[in-house]
Amino acid sequence: MAQIAYPELNLTVTMTASQGLDWLMVYANPQLDTFCLEPQSHLPGAHNLANFDRRFGLVELRPGEKMACRLKIRADDL
């Protein structure tokens, strides 16, 4: 779960990811007043680290197999 508070807007945003989205990519551009939070199923760049090494969250799907995850984003008053 990640929670971001925006006091100037009297708002809080909560992001809850299901099992399978165990990694979080965080990006903030120093020249902009924005940021990105992206739940991921694997370590960013994991494809370049190992050949489907589960320590990095990689899951090899065979033809016809599926993987499903959920992400819930909720906004509330502070």
PyMOL CGO cylinders between C-alpha atoms (Angstrom):
from pymol import cmd
from pymol.cgo import CYLINDER

trace = [
    CYLINDER, 0.00, 0.00, 0.00, 1.17, 3.50, -0.80, 0.3, 1, 1, 1, 1, 1, 1,
    CYLINDER, 1.17, 3.50, -0.80, -0.50, 6.64, 0.48, 0.3, 1, 1, 1, 1, 1, 1,
    CYLINDER, -0.50, 6.64, 0.48, 0.09, 10.19, -0.70, 0.3, 1, 1, 1, 1, 1, 1,
    CYLINDER, 0.09, 10.19, -0.70, -1.28, 13.23, 1.10, 0.3, 1, 1, 1, 1, 1, 1,
    CYLINDER, -1.28, 13.23, 1.10, -2.08, 16.51, -0.64, 0.3, 1, 1, 1, 1, 1, 1,
    CYLINDER, -2.08, 16.51, -0.64, -2.76, 18.90, 2.28, 0.3, 1, 1, 1, 1, 1, 1,
    CYLINDER, -2.76, 18.90, 2.28, -3.25, 21.89, -0.05, 0.3, 1, 1, 1, 1, 1, 1,
    CYLINDER, -3.25, 21.89, -0.05, -6.13, 19.96, -1.68, 0.3, 1, 1, 1, 1, 1, 1,
    CYLINDER, -6.13, 19.96, -1.68, -7.37, 18.36, 1.56, 0.3, 1, 1, 1, 1, 1, 1,
    CYLINDER, -7.37, 18.36, 1.56, -6.94, 15.03, -0.22, 0.3, 1, 1, 1, 1, 1, 1,
    CYLINDER, -6.94, 15.03, -0.22, -5.25, 11.70, 0.37, 0.3, 1, 1, 1, 1, 1, 1,
    CYLINDER, -5.25, 11.70, 0.37, -4.77, 9.07, -2.33, 0.3, 1, 1, 1, 1, 1, 1,
    CYLINDER, -4.77, 9.07, -2.33, -4.31, 5.43, -1.36, 0.3, 1, 1, 1, 1, 1, 1,
    CYLINDER, -4.31, 5.43, -1.36, -3.06, 2.80, -3.78, 0.3, 1, 1, 1, 1, 1, 1,
    CYLINDER, -3.06, 2.80, -3.78, -3.43, -0.86, -2.81, 0.3, 1, 1, 1, 1, 1, 1,
    CYLINDER, -3.43, -0.86, -2.81, -1.92, -3.58, -5.00, 0.3, 1, 1, 1, 1, 1, 1,
    CYLINDER, -1.92, -3.58, -5.00, -2.81, -7.26, -4.90, 0.3, 1, 1, 1, 1, 1, 1,
    CYLINDER, -2.81, -7.26, -4.90, -0.39, -10.11, -4.43, 0.3, 1, 1, 1, 1, 1, 1,
    CYLINDER, -0.39, -10.11, -4.43, 1.80, -10.37, -7.49, 0.3, 1, 1, 1, 1, 1, 1,
    CYLINDER, 1.80, -10.37, -7.49, 2.49, -6.63, -7.63, 0.3, 1, 1, 1, 1, 1, 1,
    CYLINDER, 2.49, -6.63, -7.63, 5.26, -6.75, -5.06, 0.3, 1, 1, 1, 1, 1, 1,
    CYLINDER, 5.26, -6.75, -5.06, 7.59, -4.12, -6.55, 0.3, 1, 1, 1, 1, 1, 1,
    CYLINDER, 7.59, -4.12, -6.55, 7.09, -0.38, -6.74, 0.3, 1, 1, 1, 1, 1, 1,
    CYLINDER, 7.09, -0.38, -6.74, 8.66, 1.86, -9.37, 0.3, 1, 1, 1, 1, 1, 1,
    CYLINDER, 8.66, 1.86, -9.37, 8.97, 5.47, -8.20, 0.3, 1, 1, 1, 1, 1, 1,
    CYLINDER, 8.97, 5.47, -8.20, 9.95, 8.20, -10.63, 0.3, 1, 1, 1, 1, 1, 1,
    CYLINDER, 9.95, 8.20, -10.63, 10.14, 11.95, -10.06, 0.3, 1, 1, 1, 1, 1, 1,
    CYLINDER, 10.14, 11.95, -10.06, 11.39, 14.41, -12.63, 0.3, 1, 1, 1, 1, 1, 1,
    CYLINDER, 11.39, 14.41, -12.63, 13.28, 17.17, -10.78, 0.3, 1, 1, 1, 1, 1, 1,
    CYLINDER, 13.28, 17.17, -10.78, 12.31, 19.72, -13.44, 0.3, 1, 1, 1, 1, 1, 1,
    CYLINDER, 12.31, 19.72, -13.44, 8.58, 19.02, -13.08, 0.3, 1, 1, 1, 1, 1, 1,
    CYLINDER, 8.58, 19.02, -13.08, 6.14, 19.12, -10.22, 0.3, 1, 1, 1, 1, 1, 1,
    CYLINDER, 6.14, 19.12, -10.22, 5.03, 15.54, -10.86, 0.3, 1, 1, 1, 1, 1, 1,
    CYLINDER, 5.03, 15.54, -10.86, 5.87, 11.99, -9.86, 0.3, 1, 1, 1, 1, 1, 1,
    CYLINDER, 5.87, 11.99, -9.86, 4.90, 8.46, -10.86, 0.3, 1, 1, 1, 1, 1, 1,
    CYLINDER, 4.90, 8.46, -10.86, 4.23, 5.43, -8.67, 0.3, 1, 1, 1, 1, 1, 1,
    CYLINDER, 4.23, 5.43, -8.67, 3.85, 2.22, -10.63, 0.3, 1, 1, 1, 1, 1, 1,
    CYLINDER, 3.85, 2.22, -10.63, 3.28, -1.17, -9.00, 0.3, 1, 1, 1, 1, 1, 1,
    CYLINDER, 3.28, -1.17, -9.00, 5.07, -3.88, -10.94, 0.3, 1, 1, 1, 1, 1, 1,
    CYLINDER, 5.07, -3.88, -10.94, 5.15, -7.66, -10.89, 0.3, 1, 1, 1, 1, 1, 1,
    CYLINDER, 5.15, -7.66, -10.89, 8.95, -7.70, -11.03, 0.3, 1, 1, 1, 1, 1, 1,
    CYLINDER, 8.95, -7.70, -11.03, 12.02, -5.66, -10.23, 0.3, 1, 1, 1, 1, 1, 1,
    CYLINDER, 12.02, -5.66, -10.23, 12.47, -2.93, -12.86, 0.3, 1, 1, 1, 1, 1, 1,
    CYLINDER, 12.47, -2.93, -12.86, 15.06, -4.17, -15.35, 0.3, 1, 1, 1, 1, 1, 1,
    CYLINDER, 15.06, -4.17, -15.35, 14.83, -7.76, -14.06, 0.3, 1, 1, 1, 1, 1, 1,
    CYLINDER, 14.83, -7.76, -14.06, 14.75, -9.13, -17.61, 0.3, 1, 1, 1, 1, 1, 1,
    CYLINDER, 14.75, -9.13, -17.61, 18.34, -7.95, -17.98, 0.3, 1, 1, 1, 1, 1, 1,
    CYLINDER, 18.34, -7.95, -17.98, 19.55, -9.42, -14.67, 0.3, 1, 1, 1, 1, 1, 1,
    CYLINDER, 19.55, -9.42, -14.67, 18.71, -13.10, -14.86, 0.3, 1, 1, 1, 1, 1, 1,
    CYLINDER, 18.71, -13.10, -14.86, 16.92, -15.69, -16.92, 0.3, 1, 1, 1, 1, 1, 1,
    CYLINDER, 16.92, -15.69, -16.92, 13.47, -15.75, -15.22, 0.3, 1, 1, 1, 1, 1, 1,
    CYLINDER, 13.47, -15.75, -15.22, 14.94, -15.65, -11.73, 0.3, 1, 1, 1, 1, 1, 1,
    CYLINDER, 14.94, -15.65, -11.73, 12.01, -15.66, -9.30, 0.3, 1, 1, 1, 1, 1, 1,
    CYLINDER, 12.01, -15.66, -9.30, 14.02, -13.62, -6.76, 0.3, 1, 1, 1, 1, 1, 1,
    CYLINDER, 14.02, -13.62, -6.76, 13.40, -10.66, -9.03, 0.3, 1, 1, 1, 1, 1, 1,
    CYLINDER, 13.40, -10.66, -9.03, 9.68, -11.39, -9.43, 0.3, 1, 1, 1, 1, 1, 1,
    CYLINDER, 9.68, -11.39, -9.43, 9.88, -12.77, -12.94, 0.3, 1, 1, 1, 1, 1, 1,
    CYLINDER, 9.88, -12.77, -12.94, 7.30, -15.41, -13.80, 0.3, 1, 1, 1, 1, 1, 1,
    CYLINDER, 7.30, -15.41, -13.80, 7.57, -17.34, -17.02, 0.3, 1, 1, 1, 1, 1, 1,
    CYLINDER, 7.57, -17.34, -17.02, 4.16, -17.91, -18.56, 0.3, 1, 1, 1, 1, 1, 1,
    CYLINDER, 4.16, -17.91, -18.56, 3.71, -20.71, -21.04, 0.3, 1, 1, 1, 1, 1, 1,
    CYLINDER, 3.71, -20.71, -21.04, 1.50, -20.21, -24.09, 0.3, 1, 1, 1, 1, 1, 1,
    CYLINDER, 1.50, -20.21, -24.09, -2.10, -19.82, -22.95, 0.3, 1, 1, 1, 1, 1, 1,
    CYLINDER, -2.10, -19.82, -22.95, -1.22, -19.15, -19.30, 0.3, 1, 1, 1, 1, 1, 1,
    CYLINDER, -1.22, -19.15, -19.30, -2.37, -15.95, -17.63, 0.3, 1, 1, 1, 1, 1, 1,
    CYLINDER, -2.37, -15.95, -17.63, -1.38, -13.86, -14.68, 0.3, 1, 1, 1, 1, 1, 1,
    CYLINDER, -1.38, -13.86, -14.68, -3.85, -11.46, -13.10, 0.3, 1, 1, 1, 1, 1, 1,
    CYLINDER, -3.85, -11.46, -13.10, -3.32, -8.76, -10.49, 0.3, 1, 1, 1, 1, 1, 1,
    CYLINDER, -3.32, -8.76, -10.49, -5.44, -5.91, -9.17, 0.3, 1, 1, 1, 1, 1, 1,
    CYLINDER, -5.44, -5.91, -9.17, -4.76, -2.32, -8.28, 0.3, 1, 1, 1, 1, 1, 1,
    CYLINDER, -4.76, -2.32, -8.28, -7.16, -0.19, -6.26, 0.3, 1, 1, 1, 1, 1, 1,
    CYLINDER, -7.16, -0.19, -6.26, -6.77, 3.61, -6.18, 0.3, 1, 1, 1, 1, 1, 1,
    CYLINDER, -6.77, 3.61, -6.18, -8.92, 5.55, -3.73, 0.3, 1, 1, 1, 1, 1, 1,
    CYLINDER, -8.92, 5.55, -3.73, -9.13, 9.29, -3.02, 0.3, 1, 1, 1, 1, 1, 1,
    CYLINDER, -9.13, 9.29, -3.02, -10.46, 10.57, 0.32, 0.3, 1, 1, 1, 1, 1, 1,
    CYLINDER, -10.46, 10.57, 0.32, -10.66, 13.83, 2.21, 0.3, 1, 1, 1, 1, 1, 1,
    CYLINDER, -10.66, 13.83, 2.21, -7.88, 14.31, 4.74, 0.3, 1, 1, 1, 1, 1, 1,
]
cmd.load_cgo(trace, "trace")
